[in-house]
Amino acid sequence: MNVAIVTVGDELLAGRTTDTNATWLAERLTARGCTVDRITTLPDRIDAIARVVNEYHAEYDAVIVTGGLGPTPDDMTMAGVAAAVGRETTHHEAAHEWLTEQGGYAADELAAGTADLPEGARMLPNEVGVAPGAVVDSIYVLPGVPAEMKAMFESVDEEFSGAEIHTETVVTDEPESALVDRLEAVRDEFDVSVGSYPGESVRVTFSGTDRAAVDRAAEWFADRVDTGE
């Protein structure tokens, strides 16, 4: 299952807020066997959200959009997602009922637009906040507040699946530039994904759906580099 993640917020682009949602989602999706092919951050603008979500909706099995939910003037995400699929936002009775009957809010406490979702959307209750999420076709719209986003994703995480990915890591003190020949050789020898990540040491990861192939590739590479052992 190929997934794109879209995070929305002017504060993310201005550097006022750190985007931890994308990292958390990517980790959870990968653990479920999904492949995250895109992580994109967008401003709070309906046109930008609509254009990118429409493109990703056509290209990927699912799109997860976080941030910009609620009734305040800068909350543009629901309108942007609705525009992406050619729909309008409208009052969602199930969302309103959940907020007033299970969410603990009186109808006169809810700001106008709180229960507005794209036409035909499936409402996702917000167990730890106010603004509901939604599923529109294969587009999942979640809050930007990390605690709210995590709780809502966990209510739908079983809808994301793929072949289990196995990963092994080899750490070497050799510089990355000195490893080029062996990195090329292990890629040629084994049908696995190989990544190298320099730092104080170089971490080389081997990933794939075939655990035996991943183990063999890691062992082959470890035998040919200085691991300090």
Secondary structure, 3 states (H helix, E strand, C coil): CEEEEEEECHHHHCCCCCCHHHHHHHHHHHHCCCEEEEEEEECCCHHHHHHHHHHHHHHCCEEEEECCCCCCCCCCHHHHHHHHCCCCEEECHHHHHHHHHCCCCCHHHCCCCCCEEECCCEEECCCCCCCCEEEECCEEEECCCHHHHHHHHHCCHHHCCCCCCEEEEEEECCCHHHHHHHHHHHHHHCCCEEEEECCCCEEEEEEECCHHHHHHHHHHHHCCCCCCC
